[in-house]
Amino acid sequence: MEWDATVGDTSPSAAVTPRSVNGLGHGVEAGINLSSLNLPHGGEVVMDPTVKWKFFESADRSLVLFGGEQVYLPFKRTTYKIGNYGYLEAAKTFRSGTRVGVGAYDFTGHVIDPANRGGVQASIEQTVNARLSLAVDWYSGDTSIGYKNVGGSWKLPHSLTLMGAYELGNRGVMQGNHSILLEFGWNPEFKHGGKAQ
């Protein structure tokens, strides 16, 4: 379970996204997001069922290939009926603890832009120690997801994780297209039959 908040630097507003993700086995995980809960002014509210499949993993687990789908179902202040985000990505982990990911994405029209949009998504993560990791990720394009995020995550006791990043737009940074992203996650290990799942 995660709660995400994006706070704009130039306006007193925030967007909160509660989400839940669960592993289903065989490299598949599924979840649901409730996005666009904007404060203090309510905006369009969207329910996003998601699925992600890791369909290849090398013998030493250093290289993985995965893809995913996210369906957008707006139900409050709707501007479209249904949308989709699909992606494919490859990720390589090196002995230094650095993980590099590169892939491609596609959004149907009206989700992030009036027209259908595709592009590149990429990330670099660096493990500092058992609790701290640093990361940079990027989505190409001049759309509502066209950002570079620079930040990291810190594992806390009791299966809690705190994540933070500074978001910089691909365009218009000097005009205020930047914000702070905070995520708070709870990732418990459920046990069944005496074994952790």
C-alpha positions as CSV (number, residue, x, y, z in Angstrom):
1,M,0.0,0.0,0.0
2,E,1.4,3.4,-1.0
3,W,0.3,7.0,-0.6
4,D,1.8,9.5,-3.0
5,A,1.6,13.2,-2.8
6,T,2.9,15.8,-5.3
7,V,3.2,19.3,-4.0
8,G,3.7,22.2,-6.4
9,D,6.3,24.8,-5.5
10,T,4.5,27.7,-7.1
11,S,1.0,27.0,-5.9
12,P,-0.6,25.8,-2.6
13,S,-1.9,22.5,-4.1
14,A,-1.3,18.8,-3.8
15,A,-2.3,15.6,-5.5
16,V,-2.7,12.4,-3.5
17,T,-2.7,8.9,-5.0
18,P,-3.4,5.9,-2.7
19,R,-2.4,2.6,-4.3
20,S,-2.2,-1.1,-3.6
21,V,0.0,-3.6,-5.4
22,N,0.1,-7.4,-4.7
23,G,2.2,-10.2,-6.1
24,L,0.3,-13.0,-7.8
25,G,3.2,-15.4,-8.5
26,H,5.0,-16.4,-11.7
27,G,6.4,-12.8,-12.1
28,V,3.0,-11.2,-12.1
29,E,1.7,-8.4,-9.9
30,A,-1.5,-6.5,-10.0
31,G,-2.8,-3.5,-8.2
32,I,-5.1,-0.5,-8.3
33,N,-4.6,3.2,-8.0
34,L,-7.0,6.0,-7.1
35,S,-5.4,9.0,-8.8
36,S,-6.0,12.7,-9.2
37,L,-7.3,13.4,-5.7
38,N,-6.3,17.1,-5.8
39,L,-6.2,19.3,-2.8
40,P,-7.6,21.8,-2.0
41,H,-9.6,21.8,-5.2
42,G,-11.0,18.4,-6.3
43,G,-10.4,17.4,-9.9
44,E,-11.0,14.5,-12.1
45,V,-10.9,11.2,-10.1
46,V,-9.6,8.1,-11.9
47,M,-9.5,4.4,-10.9
48,D,-6.5,2.7,-12.4
49,P,-6.3,-1.1,-12.4
50,T,-2.7,-2.2,-13.2
51,V,-0.9,-5.4,-14.1
52,K,2.9,-6.0,-14.5
53,W,4.6,-9.1,-15.8
54,K,8.3,-10.0,-15.6
55,F,8.5,-12.4,-18.5
56,F,12.2,-13.0,-18.5
57,E,14.9,-13.1,-15.9
58,S,18.5,-14.2,-16.5
59,A,20.0,-17.1,-14.5
60,D,22.0,-14.7,-12.3
61,R,19.0,-12.3,-12.0
62,S,21.0,-9.4,-13.3
63,L,18.8,-8.8,-16.4
64,V,15.0,-8.7,-16.5
65,L,12.4,-7.9,-19.2
66,F,9.0,-6.8,-18.1
67,G,5.9,-5.1,-19.4
68,G,2.7,-3.7,-18.0
69,E,-0.7,-2.3,-18.6
70,Q,-2.7,0.3,-16.7
71,V,-6.3,1.1,-17.5
72,Y,-7.8,4.5,-16.7
73,L,-11.4,4.6,-15.6
74,P,-12.5,8.1,-14.8
75,F,-15.6,8.4,-12.7
76,K,-15.7,12.0,-11.4
77,R,-15.5,15.2,-13.5
78,T,-14.7,12.9,-16.5
79,T,-13.0,14.3,-19.6
80,Y,-12.8,10.9,-21.3
81,K,-14.5,7.4,-21.0
82,I,-11.5,5.0,-20.8
83,G,-7.7,5.2,-21.4
84,N,-4.7,2.9,-21.4
85,Y,-1.0,3.1,-20.6
86,G,1.2,0.2,-21.8
87,Y,5.0,-0.3,-21.6
88,L,7.9,-2.7,-22.2
89,E,11.2,-2.3,-20.4
90,A,14.6,-4.0,-19.9
91,A,16.5,-3.6,-16.6
92,K,20.1,-4.5,-15.9
93,T,21.6,-4.7,-12.4
94,F,25.4,-4.5,-12.0
95,R,27.6,-5.7,-9.3
96,S,28.1,-2.2,-8.0
97,G,24.4,-2.2,-7.1
98,T,23.5,0.1,-10.0
99,R,20.3,-0.7,-11.9
100,V,19.6,0.8,-15.3
101,G,16.3,0.5,-17.0
102,V,15.2,1.6,-20.6
103,G,11.9,1.0,-22.3
104,A,9.1,2.4,-24.3
105,Y,5.6,3.6,-23.4
106,D,2.3,4.3,-25.1
107,F,-0.7,6.3,-23.8
108,T,-4.1,6.4,-25.6
109,G,-5.5,9.8,-26.2
110,H,-6.9,12.1,-23.5
111,V,-4.9,10.4,-20.6
112,I,-1.8,12.6,-20.7
113,D,-2.5,14.6,-23.9
114,P,-5.4,15.0,-26.3
115,A,-3.7,12.7,-28.8
116,N,-2.2,9.3,-28.5
117,R,1.4,9.6,-27.2
118,G,4.4,7.3,-27.1
119,G,7.9,7.8,-25.9
120,V,10.9,6.6,-23.9
121,Q,11.0,5.8,-20.2
122,A,14.3,5.3,-18.4
123,S,15.7,5.0,-14.9
124,I,19.0,4.7,-12.9
125,E,18.9,3.4,-9.4
126,Q,21.9,3.1,-7.0
127,T,21.8,1.0,-3.8
128,V,23.8,2.9,-1.1
129,N,23.1,0.4,1.7
130,A,20.4,-2.0,2.9
131,R,18.1,0.9,3.7
132,L,19.0,3.7,1.3
133,S,18.7,3.9,-2.5
134,L,19.1,6.8,-4.9
135,A,17.3,7.1,-8.2
136,V,16.7,9.2,-11.3
137,D,13.9,8.4,-13.8
138,W,12.7,10.2,-16.9
139,Y,9.7,10.1,-19.3
140,S,10.2,11.7,-22.7
141,G,7.8,14.2,-24.2
142,D,6.1,17.5,-23.5
143,T,3.1,16.1,-21.7
144,S,1.7,15.8,-18.2
145,I,4.2,12.9,-17.5
146,G,7.2,14.6,-19.3
147,Y,9.4,14.9,-16.2
148,K,12.8,14.0,-14.7
149,N,12.6,12.8,-11.1
150,V,15.7,12.9,-8.9
151,G,15.4,11.4,-5.5
152,G,15.6,8.2,-3.4
153,S,14.0,5.8,-1.0
154,W,14.6,5.0,2.7
155,K,13.5,1.7,4.2
156,L,12.0,2.3,7.7
157,P,11.2,-0.3,10.4
158,H,7.9,-2.2,10.3
159,S,7.9,-2.7,6.5
160,L,7.6,1.0,5.8
161,T,9.3,3.0,3.1
162,L,9.7,6.7,2.6
163,M,10.4,7.9,-1.0
164,G,11.0,11.5,-2.2
165,A,11.9,13.2,-5.4
166,Y,12.2,16.5,-7.1
167,E,10.3,16.6,-10.4
168,L,11.6,18.8,-13.2
169,G,9.5,19.2,-16.3
170,N,11.0,18.6,-19.7
171,R,9.9,22.1,-20.5
172,G,9.0,25.2,-18.6
173,V,11.1,24.6,-15.4
174,M,11.8,28.4,-15.0
175,Q,8.1,29.1,-15.4
176,G,7.2,26.8,-12.5
177,N,7.0,23.3,-14.1
178,H,8.5,21.6,-11.1
179,S,7.3,20.0,-7.9
180,I,8.1,17.8,-4.9
181,L,6.9,14.2,-4.9
182,L,6.6,12.2,-1.7
183,E,5.6,8.6,-1.3
184,F,4.9,6.6,1.8
185,G,4.7,2.9,1.4
186,W,3.8,-0.1,3.5
187,N,5.1,-3.5,2.2
188,P,4.3,-6.2,4.7
189,E,5.2,-9.9,4.3
190,F,2.1,-12.0,4.5
191,K,2.5,-15.6,5.7
192,H,0.6,-18.6,4.5
193,G,1.2,-22.1,5.8
194,G,4.2,-21.0,7.8
195,K,6.1,-19.6,4.7
196,A,6.4,-16.0,3.6
197,Q,4.7,-15.4,0.2
